[in-house]
Amino acid sequence: NGSGPTGPTVVMAHGWGSNKSEMLDRAGVLHDTYNLLLVDLRNHGQSGEAATTQGVREAGDLRVMIDWLERNKGPQSIALFGVSMGGATAIAEADRDDRVDALIIESTHATLANAAQARLEIAGYPLAMPGSWAILLGSLMRTGEDVSSVDPVQGVERLDDRPVLLIYGGGDAAIGPGAADQ
């Protein structure tokens, strides 16, 4: 965009089961105005194998990317753009890092329990609510992390006056109906 390495920069984080290539269509819209950093979150794409924690440890991975940006590029401002799990990751990192100036959050659940419940209901499983609790418990047992500790609905409340753009579609069955309203 001609602004050089210190220009405004957007760090882009993909959703669960994907990789940074998922973000290329969105990058096409942004690249004329912003510097971009597309990342593969842990256990996805070209990153190494590690337990996926739905944003808990992934937020630390974003922090490492922001540290690298600050050290090597010195951008005048940093925004995070996250899709689904990447959105939860972005909110969790911004909640702890005031270097993040703005967020763009797309198709991200309000709570992981509600998103799991919605997916179980759509798949036709009975007892979707206790099933979602079982998924969270299984994640805790597998990773040692409470993946609900970074539920976006809680983190976004603590972002002070930083701008947050929420992008949701009415037919998004992956996050549950009304997630954007929470």
N, CA, C and O of each residue as an XYZ file, in Angstrom:
728
protein
N       0.816     -1.201      0.000
C       0.000      0.000      0.000
C       0.855      1.258      0.000
O       0.325      2.369     -0.018
N       2.163      1.095      0.020
C       3.067      2.231     -0.015
C       3.371      2.841      1.334
O       4.177      3.768      1.416
N       2.746      2.347      2.404
C       2.987      2.941      3.722
C       4.237      2.387      4.388
O       4.656      2.896      5.427
N       4.827      1.373      3.819
C       6.014      0.784      4.408
C       5.694     -0.070      5.612
O       4.525     -0.235      5.961
N       6.706     -0.613      6.251
C       6.484     -1.561      7.344
C       5.821     -0.955      8.573
O       5.275     -1.689      9.396
N       5.853      0.355      8.715
C       5.247      0.972      9.895
C       3.778      1.332      9.687
O       3.136      1.872     10.588
N       3.255      1.039      8.521
C       1.851      1.342      8.245
C       0.916      0.497      9.088
O       1.340     -0.487      9.694
N      -0.355      0.873      9.130
C      -1.325      0.096      9.899
C      -1.331     -1.355      9.431
O      -1.294     -1.636      8.233
N      -1.379     -2.271     10.398
C      -1.227     -3.696     10.102
C      -2.392     -4.482     10.682
O      -2.855     -4.217     11.791
N      -2.854     -5.457      9.905
C      -3.919     -6.354     10.343
C      -3.343     -7.768     10.435
O      -2.809     -8.304      9.463
N      -3.464     -8.357     11.623
C      -3.052     -9.749     11.835
C      -4.312    -10.587     11.677
O      -5.323    -10.340     12.334
N      -4.239    -11.588     10.793
C      -5.418    -12.364     10.420
C      -5.312    -13.798     10.939
O      -4.324    -14.490     10.695
N      -6.361    -14.234     11.668
C      -6.377    -15.564     12.287
C      -7.587    -16.358     11.785
O      -8.723    -15.889     11.871
N      -7.342    -17.527     11.276
C      -8.357    -18.399     10.688
C      -9.157    -19.156     11.743
O      -8.887    -19.057     12.940
N     -10.129    -19.900     11.281
C     -10.961    -20.704     12.163
C     -10.426    -22.116     12.357
O      -9.449    -22.528     11.733
N     -11.105    -22.848     13.251
C     -10.732    -24.224     13.573
C     -10.838    -25.098     12.332
O     -11.778    -24.979     11.546
N      -9.852    -25.981     12.171
C      -9.845    -26.922     11.060
C      -9.443    -26.303      9.733
O      -9.634    -26.919      8.684
N      -8.893    -25.107      9.758
C      -8.520    -24.406      8.534
C      -7.055    -23.987      8.618
O      -6.279    -24.563      9.381
N      -6.688    -22.991      7.837
C      -5.340    -22.440      7.894
C      -5.353    -21.039      7.309
O      -6.407    -20.535      6.922
N      -4.188    -20.409      7.242
C      -4.115    -19.016      6.801
C      -4.626    -18.822      5.377
O      -5.022    -17.713      5.017
N      -4.626    -19.870      4.560
C      -5.141    -19.745      3.202
C      -6.619    -19.374      3.186
O      -7.092    -18.749      2.236
N      -7.359    -19.759      4.241
C      -8.774    -19.391      4.346
C      -8.948    -17.882      4.368
O     -10.012    -17.379      4.008
N      -7.946    -17.171      4.774
C      -8.048    -15.728      4.943
C      -7.689    -14.951      3.674
O      -7.804    -13.725      3.659
N      -7.261    -15.630      2.619
C      -6.806    -14.923      1.424
C      -7.900    -14.088      0.768
O      -7.615    -12.998      0.272
N      -9.148    -14.569      0.752
C     -10.209    -13.771      0.148
C     -10.432    -12.477      0.934
O     -10.682    -11.428      0.341
N     -10.344    -12.544      2.230
C     -10.498    -11.355      3.056
C      -9.272    -10.441      2.912
O      -9.394     -9.216      2.914
N      -8.114    -11.047      2.789
C      -6.883    -10.270      2.601
C      -6.949     -9.450      1.314
O      -6.424     -8.338      1.251
N      -7.593    -10.003      0.297
C      -7.717     -9.280     -0.969
C      -8.443     -7.950     -0.819
O      -8.147     -6.994     -1.536
N      -9.375     -7.886      0.091
C     -10.129     -6.648      0.340
C      -9.286     -5.638      1.112
O      -9.462     -4.430      0.947
N      -8.382     -6.116      1.943
C      -7.636     -5.244      2.850
C      -6.257     -4.822      2.352
O      -5.725     -3.811      2.812
N      -5.670     -5.571      1.426
C      -4.244     -5.378      1.152
C      -3.879     -4.044      0.514
O      -2.720     -3.638      0.597
N      -4.809     -3.350     -0.113
C      -4.486     -2.049     -0.699
C      -4.342     -0.957      0.362
O      -3.733      0.082      0.105
N      -4.895     -1.187      1.542
C      -4.891     -0.167      2.585
C      -4.002     -0.518      3.775
O      -3.468      0.370      4.439
N      -3.845     -1.807      4.042
C      -3.149     -2.241      5.262
C      -2.041     -3.232      4.954
O      -2.098     -3.962      3.964
N      -1.032     -3.246      5.817
C      -0.080     -4.350      5.826
C      -0.792     -5.527      6.478
O      -1.600     -5.338      7.388
N      -0.501     -6.727      6.023
C      -1.188     -7.910      6.528
C      -0.198     -8.952      7.009
O       0.875     -9.130      6.434
N      -0.579     -9.635      8.073
C       0.162    -10.787      8.566
C      -0.842    -11.914      8.749
O      -1.698    -11.845      9.630
N      -0.745    -12.946      7.928
C      -1.624    -14.100      8.019
C      -0.877    -15.199      8.761
O       0.263    -15.517      8.424
N      -1.515    -15.773      9.762
C      -0.852    -16.765     10.601
C      -1.603    -18.091     10.575
O      -2.822    -18.128     10.405
N      -0.859    -19.171     10.746
C      -1.433    -20.482     11.006
C      -1.423    -20.676     12.515
O      -0.361    -20.710     13.137
N      -2.602    -20.802     13.094
C      -2.672    -21.056     14.531
C      -2.170    -22.458     14.834
O      -2.103    -23.302     13.941
N      -1.819    -22.707     16.076
C      -1.256    -23.995     16.496
C      -2.111    -25.154     15.980
O      -3.340    -25.085     15.956
N      -1.429    -26.207     15.575
C      -2.047    -27.444     15.113
C      -2.833    -27.270     13.810
O      -3.688    -28.098     13.498
N      -2.562    -26.226     13.058
C      -3.237    -25.961     11.797
C      -2.203    -25.525     10.760
O      -1.179    -24.928     11.094
N      -2.491    -25.837      9.499
C      -1.629    -25.376      8.409
C      -0.191    -25.810      8.589
O       0.095    -26.986      8.812
N       0.710    -24.847      8.490
C       2.138    -25.143      8.575
C       2.692    -25.039      9.993
O       3.902    -25.155     10.187
N       1.839    -24.824     10.976
C       2.337    -24.776     12.350
C       2.569    -26.201     12.852
O       2.092    -27.170     12.260
N       3.292    -26.303     13.929
C       3.586    -27.617     14.483
C       2.391    -28.212     15.212
O       1.412    -27.526     15.505
N       2.494    -29.498     15.494
C       1.430    -30.174     16.232
C       1.426    -29.686     17.679
O       2.464    -29.600     18.334
N       0.248    -29.378     18.141
C       0.031    -28.945     19.524
C      -1.462    -29.058     19.777
O      -2.260    -29.043     18.839
N      -1.833    -29.169     21.018
C      -3.254    -29.259     21.346
C      -3.961    -27.965     20.962
O      -3.492    -26.873     21.284
N      -5.091    -28.093     20.273
C      -5.930    -26.940     19.972
C      -6.750    -26.622     21.213
O      -7.382    -27.509     21.787
N      -6.740    -25.361     21.629
C      -7.429    -24.965     22.857
C      -8.476    -23.882     22.609
O      -8.871    -23.183     23.542
N      -8.921    -23.739     21.393
C     -10.026    -22.836     21.033
C      -9.809    -21.389     21.454
O     -10.771    -20.667     21.720
N      -8.572    -20.970     21.514
C      -8.255    -19.577     21.804
C      -7.443    -19.351     23.055
O      -6.859    -18.279     23.216
N      -7.384    -20.326     23.951
C      -6.663    -20.132     25.213
C      -5.167    -19.983     24.940
O      -4.600    -18.920     25.193
N      -4.529    -21.014     24.437
C      -3.094    -20.939     24.132
C      -2.838    -20.209     22.819
O      -1.775    -19.619     22.630
N      -3.813    -20.248     21.912
C      -3.657    -19.579     20.626
C      -3.497    -18.067     20.799
O      -2.822    -17.422     19.997
N      -4.118    -17.493     21.847
C      -3.955    -16.062     22.118
C      -2.485    -15.737     22.381
O      -1.990    -14.694     21.954
N      -1.801    -16.620     23.075
C      -0.366    -16.433     23.296
C       0.417    -16.497     21.996
O       1.422    -15.805     21.834
N      -0.043    -17.326     21.074
C       0.603    -17.390     19.759
C       0.440    -16.057     19.016
O       1.374    -15.584     18.368
N      -0.747    -15.460     19.114
C      -0.945    -14.142     18.499
C      -0.061    -13.098     19.168
O       0.465    -12.206     18.503
N       0.100    -13.209     20.472
C       0.974    -12.267     21.188
C       2.402    -12.350     20.639
O       3.061    -11.325     20.469
N       2.875    -13.556     20.366
C       4.219    -13.722     19.789
C       4.297    -13.026     18.434
O       5.318    -12.418     18.113
N       3.240    -13.106     17.638
C       3.219    -12.433     16.334
C       3.225    -10.911     16.510
O       3.898    -10.202     15.763
N       2.478    -10.413     17.495
C       2.456     -8.978     17.753
C       3.820     -8.515     18.274
O       4.293     -7.441     17.903
N       4.447     -9.314     19.123
C       5.807     -8.997     19.592
C       6.755     -8.890     18.399
O       7.561     -7.963     18.318
N       6.653     -9.848     17.471
C       7.508     -9.843     16.278
C       7.250     -8.594     15.445
O       8.190     -7.943     14.990
N       5.973     -8.258     15.243
C       5.637     -7.047     14.486
C       6.259     -5.815     15.125
O       6.897     -5.012     14.444
N       6.078     -5.665     16.420
C       6.612     -4.505     17.130
C       8.133     -4.429     16.991
O       8.690     -3.360     16.743
N       8.781     -5.551     17.150
C      10.248     -5.611     17.132
C      10.808     -5.372     15.732
O      11.826     -4.696     15.585
N      10.162     -5.914     14.705
C      10.735     -5.894     13.358
C      10.115     -4.885     12.403
O      10.757     -4.502     11.426
N       8.886     -4.443     12.656
C       8.206     -3.544     11.717
C       7.784     -2.231     12.352
O       7.785     -1.197     11.684
N       7.424     -2.251     13.629
C       6.994     -1.037     14.322
C       5.751     -0.399     13.731
O       5.772      0.799     13.448
N       4.667     -1.140     13.529
C       3.476     -0.548     12.910
C       2.845      0.524     13.791
O       2.870      0.435     15.019
N       2.283      1.533     13.145
C       1.630      2.622     13.886
C       0.360      2.151     14.568
O      -0.045      2.728     15.577
N      -0.276      1.121     14.043
C      -1.456      0.551     14.696
C      -1.603     -0.909     14.262
O      -1.149     -1.316     13.192
N      -2.261     -1.686     15.146
C      -2.452     -3.114     14.895
C      -3.913     -3.455     15.133
O      -4.496     -3.110     16.161
N      -4.485     -4.141     14.156
C      -5.834     -4.688     14.301
C      -5.737     -6.200     14.171
O      -4.843     -6.723     13.505
N      -6.660     -6.892     14.812
C      -6.762     -8.340     14.686
C      -8.053     -8.666     13.952
O      -9.108     -8.112     14.258
N      -7.962     -9.573     12.980
C      -9.125    -10.040     12.226
C      -9.185    -11.542     12.438
O      -8.292    -12.273     12.010
N     -10.248    -12.003     13.106
C     -10.372    -13.423     13.385
C     -11.697    -13.983     12.925
O     -12.739    -13.337     13.037
N     -11.639    -15.202     12.403
C     -12.832    -15.918     11.962
C     -13.029    -17.114     12.887
O     -12.098    -17.889     13.108
N     -14.224    -17.265     13.421
C     -14.589    -18.404     14.251
C     -13.617    -18.537     15.425
O     -13.522    -17.623     16.243
N     -12.894    -19.656     15.524
C     -11.919    -19.814     16.597
C     -10.887    -18.688     16.565
O     -10.422    -18.249     17.618
N     -10.525    -18.219     15.379
C      -9.598    -17.090     15.269
C     -10.158    -15.822     15.873
O      -9.409    -14.993     16.389
N     -11.491    -15.662     15.813
C     -12.131    -14.522     16.456
C     -12.055    -14.603     17.965
O     -11.767    -13.614     18.638
N     -12.318    -15.802     18.498
C     -12.195    -15.998     19.942
C     -10.754    -15.759     20.380
O     -10.507    -15.171     21.433
N      -9.814    -16.212     19.576
C      -8.390    -16.019     19.862
C      -8.043    -14.534     19.858
O      -7.335    -14.053     20.743
N      -8.542    -13.815     18.860
C      -8.255    -12.386     18.739
C      -8.807    -11.614     19.936
O      -8.126    -10.747     20.483
N     -10.032    -11.925     20.341
C     -10.625    -11.239     21.494
C      -9.845    -11.558     22.764
O      -9.589    -10.674     23.582
N      -9.466    -12.828     22.926
C      -8.706    -13.213     24.116
C      -7.373    -12.473     24.177
O      -6.959    -12.040     25.253
N      -6.701    -12.323     23.047
C      -5.428    -11.605     23.046
C      -5.639    -10.113     23.282
O      -4.910     -9.503     24.064
N      -6.619     -9.522     22.619
C      -6.876     -8.088     22.787
C      -7.269     -7.764     24.225
O      -6.966     -6.684     24.731
N      -7.941     -8.700     24.873
C      -8.345     -8.522     26.265
C      -7.131     -8.319     27.165
O      -7.225     -7.651     28.195
N      -5.996     -8.889     26.782
C      -4.776     -8.823     27.602
C      -3.699     -7.917     27.024
O      -2.666     -7.710     27.661
N      -3.916     -7.373     25.829
C      -2.834     -6.679     25.127
C      -3.344     -5.351     24.571
O      -4.076     -5.334     23.581
N      -2.967     -4.250     25.197
C      -3.458     -2.947     24.752
C      -2.764     -2.441     23.491
O      -3.069     -1.344     23.025
N      -1.842     -3.213     22.934
C      -1.257     -2.847     21.644
C      -2.234     -3.096     20.507
O      -2.054     -2.573     19.407
N      -3.267     -3.888     20.762
C      -4.290     -4.157     19.760
C      -5.246     -2.971     19.755
O      -5.901     -2.682     20.756
N      -5.318     -2.285     18.606
C      -6.108     -1.063     18.507
C      -7.539     -1.288     18.059
O      -8.413     -0.476     18.361
N      -7.801     -2.392     17.334
C      -9.147     -2.646     16.812
C      -9.280     -4.123     16.480
O      -8.289     -4.834     16.316
N     -10.528     -4.568     16.385
C     -10.793     -5.969     16.043
C     -11.868     -6.077     14.975
O     -12.806     -5.281     14.923
N     -11.708     -7.079     14.130
C     -12.735     -7.497     13.180
C     -12.997     -8.957     13.508
O     -12.094     -9.790     13.433
N     -14.231     -9.262     13.871
C     -14.589    -10.601     14.331
C     -15.696    -11.134     13.428
O     -16.767    -10.537     13.322
N     -15.424    -12.261     12.780
C     -16.379    -12.843     11.827
C     -16.787    -14.245     12.267
O     -15.942    -15.082     12.583
N     -18.092    -14.482     12.280
C     -18.646    -15.813     12.552
C     -18.030    -16.463     13.780
O     -17.620    -17.623     13.745
N     -17.972    -15.711     14.852
C     -17.391    -16.200     16.096
C     -18.499    -16.395     17.119
O     -19.374    -15.546     17.290
N     -18.436    -17.526     17.786
C     -19.424    -17.856     18.813
C     -19.368    -16.859     19.970
O     -18.331    -16.247     20.224
N     -20.492    -16.706     20.666
C     -20.508    -15.910     21.895
C     -19.926    -16.738     23.028
O     -19.083    -16.262     23.788
N     -20.385    -17.997     23.137
C     -19.817    -18.952     24.088
C     -19.596    -20.260     23.354
O     -20.372    -20.627     22.472
N     -18.554    -20.946     23.713
C     -18.248    -22.212     23.079
C     -19.313    -23.258     23.385
O     -19.626    -24.092     22.535
N     -19.866    -23.222     24.582
C     -20.914    -24.182     24.942
C     -22.135    -24.017     24.037
O     -22.701    -25.009     23.578
N     -22.544    -22.779     23.778
C     -23.687    -22.552     22.901
C     -23.401    -22.990     21.472
O     -24.278    -23.542     20.806
N     -22.184    -22.750     20.995
C     -21.825    -23.160     19.646
C     -21.827    -24.684     19.525
O     -22.317    -25.228     18.535
N     -21.286    -25.370     20.521
C     -21.290    -26.841     20.496
C     -22.716    -27.367     20.559
O     -23.063    -28.317     19.857
N     -23.531    -26.758     21.389
C     -24.927    -27.172     21.494
C     -25.643    -26.988     20.150
O     -26.388    -27.867     19.718
N     -25.419    -25.852     19.493
C     -26.055    -25.593     18.199
C     -25.648    -26.630     17.166
O     -26.488    -27.122     16.412
N     -24.368    -26.965     17.125
C     -23.902    -27.965     16.149
C     -24.493    -29.340     16.432
O     -24.855    -30.064     15.505
N     -24.590    -29.701     17.702
C     -25.186    -30.991     18.056
C     -26.668    -31.020     17.690
O     -27.161    -32.031     17.189
N     -27.375    -29.932     17.932
C     -28.797    -29.871     17.581
C     -29.004    -29.977     16.078
O     -29.887    -30.703     15.622
N     -28.196    -29.257     15.306
C     -28.314    -29.294     13.849
C     -28.021    -30.694     13.319
O     -28.628    -31.137     12.344
N     -27.093    -31.380     13.963
C     -26.752    -32.749     13.548
C     -27.805    -33.760     14.004
O     -27.740    -34.931     13.631
N     -28.774    -33.315     14.806
C     -29.861    -34.186     15.227
C     -29.601    -35.017     16.470
O     -30.334    -35.966     16.750
N     -28.566    -34.667     17.213
C     -28.267    -35.416     18.430
C     -29.209    -34.996     19.558
O     -29.448    -33.804     19.754
N     -29.737    -35.958     20.291
C     -30.560    -35.601     21.447
C     -29.659    -35.112     22.587
O     -28.454    -35.366     22.596
N     -30.245    -34.430     23.515
C     -29.519    -33.949     24.701
C     -28.304    -33.096     24.321
O     -27.205    -33.289     24.841
N     -28.524    -32.158     23.412
C     -27.425    -31.329     22.914
C     -26.796    -30.475     24.010
O     -25.582    -30.272     24.011
N     -27.604    -29.972     24.939
C     -27.031    -29.120     25.983
C     -26.053    -29.894     26.870
O     -24.912    -29.457     27.021
N     -26.451    -31.026     27.462
C     -25.444    -31.755     28.239
C     -24.313    -32.286     27.363
O     -23.193    -32.482     27.833
N     -24.612    -32.515     26.095
C     -23.554    -32.934     25.177
C     -22.500    -31.860     25.006
O     -21.310    -32.159     24.913
N     -22.935    -30.606     24.964
C     -21.965    -29.510     24.837
C     -21.100    -29.407     26.095
O     -19.908    -29.110     26.014
N     -21.705    -29.652     27.248
C     -20.917    -29.654     28.488
C     -19.882    -30.771     28.461
O     -18.755    -30.596     28.925
N     -20.273    -31.928     27.911
C     -19.342    -33.057     27.817
C     -18.164    -32.706     26.902
O     -17.028    -33.101     27.162
N     -18.445    -31.966     25.839
C     -17.369    -31.538     24.932
C     -16.390    -30.631     25.675
O     -15.176    -30.789     25.546
N     -16.913    -29.681     26.453
C     -16.038    -28.782     27.214
C     -15.228    -29.552     28.258
O     -14.042    -29.287     28.454
N     -15.876    -30.502     28.923
C     -15.166    -31.320     29.907
C     -14.086    -32.160     29.228
O     -12.976    -32.287     29.743
N     -14.416    -32.727     28.079
C     -13.425    -33.510     27.332
C     -12.233    -32.665     26.926
O     -11.094    -33.129     26.976
N     -12.488    -31.426     26.524
C     -11.386    -30.516     26.179
C     -10.511    -30.223     27.381
O      -9.284    -30.188     27.278
N     -11.149    -30.012     28.525
C     -10.397    -29.768     29.755
C      -9.525    -30.970     30.097
O      -8.357    -30.813     30.453
N     -10.088    -32.161     29.989
C      -9.328    -33.370     30.321
C      -8.194    -33.609     29.328
O      -7.120    -34.070     29.714
N      -8.425    -33.296     28.047
C      -7.421    -33.543     27.011
C      -6.298    -32.522     27.053
O      -5.133    -32.875     26.870
N      -6.636    -31.250     27.294
C      -5.625    -30.191     27.177
C      -5.207    -29.587     28.518
O      -4.161    -28.943     28.608
N      -6.013    -29.790     29.552
C      -5.748    -29.134     30.824
C      -6.181    -27.677     30.828
O      -5.874    -26.949     31.772
N      -6.883    -27.239     29.797
C      -7.321    -25.851     29.683
C      -8.841    -25.767     29.705
O      -9.520    -26.586     29.086
N      -9.369    -24.793     30.406
C     -10.789    -24.501     30.378
C     -11.041    -23.635     29.153
O     -10.840    -22.421     29.184
N     -11.487    -24.281     28.059
C     -11.650    -23.551     26.802
C     -12.758    -22.511     26.872
O     -12.801    -21.599     26.046
N     -13.654    -22.633     27.845
C     -14.695    -21.617     27.991
C     -14.176    -20.359     28.681
O     -14.896    -19.364     28.765
N     -12.945    -20.386     29.175
C     -12.385    -19.218     29.863
C     -12.131    -18.060     28.910
O     -11.930    -16.932     29.358
N     -12.137    -18.312     27.623
C     -11.946    -17.243     26.634
C     -13.212    -17.049     25.794
O     -13.139    -16.664     24.627
N     -14.364    -17.318     26.395
C     -15.611    -17.075     25.667
C     -15.659    -15.607     25.253
O     -15.540    -14.718     26.096
N     -15.833    -15.350     23.957
C     -15.790    -13.983     23.445
C     -16.770    -13.018     24.100
O     -16.464    -11.834     24.238
N     -17.934    -13.495     24.505
C     -18.930    -12.604     25.093
C     -18.391    -11.935     26.358
O     -18.793    -10.817     26.680
N     -17.501    -12.593     27.068
C     -16.906    -12.004     28.270
C     -15.745    -11.074     27.918
O     -15.639     -9.975     28.461
N     -14.883    -11.515     27.015
C     -13.700    -10.722     26.666
C     -14.029     -9.420     25.977
O     -13.370     -8.408     26.220
N     -15.032     -9.423     25.122
C     -15.351     -8.215     24.368
C     -15.854     -7.104     25.279
O     -15.723     -5.928     24.940
N     -16.419     -7.448     26.414
C     -16.887     -6.441     27.372
C     -15.737     -5.663     28.000
O     -15.940     -4.559     28.507
N     -14.539     -6.225     27.972
C     -13.396     -5.594     28.641
C     -12.481     -4.849     27.666
O     -11.364     -4.489     28.037
N     -12.919     -4.614     26.453
C     -12.052     -3.986     25.458
C     -12.070     -2.465     25.506
O     -11.505     -1.810     24.630
N     -12.697     -1.911     26.495
C     -12.749     -0.463     26.679
C     -13.382      0.195     25.452
O     -14.459     -0.208     25.011
N     -12.713      1.200     24.907
C     -13.296      1.935     23.792
C     -12.705      1.528     22.439
O     -12.900      2.227     21.445
N     -11.994      0.417     22.397
C     -11.433     -0.029     21.121
C     -12.552     -0.488     20.189
O     -13.467     -1.191     20.616
N     -12.483     -0.095     18.926
C     -13.548     -0.486     17.998
C     -13.523     -1.975     17.692
O     -12.465     -2.583     17.534
N     -14.731     -2.547     17.613
C     -14.915     -3.959     17.269
C     -15.982     -4.028     16.181
O     -17.104     -3.560     16.372
N     -15.626     -4.611     15.046
C     -16.581     -4.853     13.969
C     -16.969     -6.320     14.028
O     -16.116     -7.196     13.882
N     -18.254     -6.595     14.241
C     -18.765     -7.962     14.268
C     -19.432     -8.268     12.939
O     -20.289     -7.517     12.475
N     -19.030     -9.381     12.328
C     -19.602     -9.805     11.049
C     -20.260    -11.157     11.252
O     -19.598    -12.137     11.595
N     -21.575    -11.204     11.035
C     -22.337    -12.441     11.182
C     -23.328    -12.547     10.044
O     -23.780    -11.536      9.506
N     -23.666    -13.779      9.676
C     -24.706    -14.027      8.693
C     -25.874    -14.713      9.366
O     -25.685    -15.531     10.266
N     -27.063    -14.389      8.940
C     -28.250    -14.971      9.542
C     -28.341    -16.473      9.401
O     -29.000    -17.125     10.211
N     -27.699    -17.040      8.396
C     -27.764    -18.482      8.181
C     -26.573    -19.236      8.721
O     -26.370    -20.393      8.354
N     -25.777    -18.624      9.582
C     -24.576    -19.277     10.114
C     -24.983    -20.277     11.191
O     -25.265    -19.900     12.328
N     -25.010    -21.553     10.819
C     -25.442    -22.597     11.745
C     -24.314    -23.082     12.653
O     -24.569    -23.831     13.596
N     -23.095    -22.678     12.392
C     -21.961    -23.197     13.154
C     -21.825    -22.563     14.532
O     -21.219    -23.158     15.423
N     -22.376    -21.371     14.723
C     -22.183    -20.683     16.003
C     -23.448    -20.613     16.836
O     -23.396    -20.227     18.004
N     -24.546    -20.965     16.277
C     -25.795    -20.961     17.015
C     -26.601    -19.703     16.757
O     -26.031    -18.632     16.553
N     -27.904    -19.820     16.763
C     -28.752    -18.667     16.517
C     -28.628    -17.648     17.648
O     -28.585    -18.011     18.823
N     -28.572    -16.393     17.283
C     -28.522    -15.334     18.283
C     -27.162    -15.082     18.896
O     -27.058    -14.283     19.826
N     -26.103    -15.738     18.409
C     -24.776    -15.532     19.008
C     -24.340    -14.075     18.920
O     -23.715    -13.554     19.844
N     -24.663    -13.424     17.823
C     -24.257    -12.031     17.653
C     -25.024    -11.108     18.591
O     -24.544    -10.028     18.935
N     -26.207    -11.530     19.002
C     -27.029    -10.713     19.884
C     -26.551    -10.744     21.324
O     -26.878     -9.852     22.108
N     -25.776    -11.766     21.681
C     -25.327    -11.898     23.056
C     -24.269    -10.868     23.333
O     -23.747    -10.803     24.446
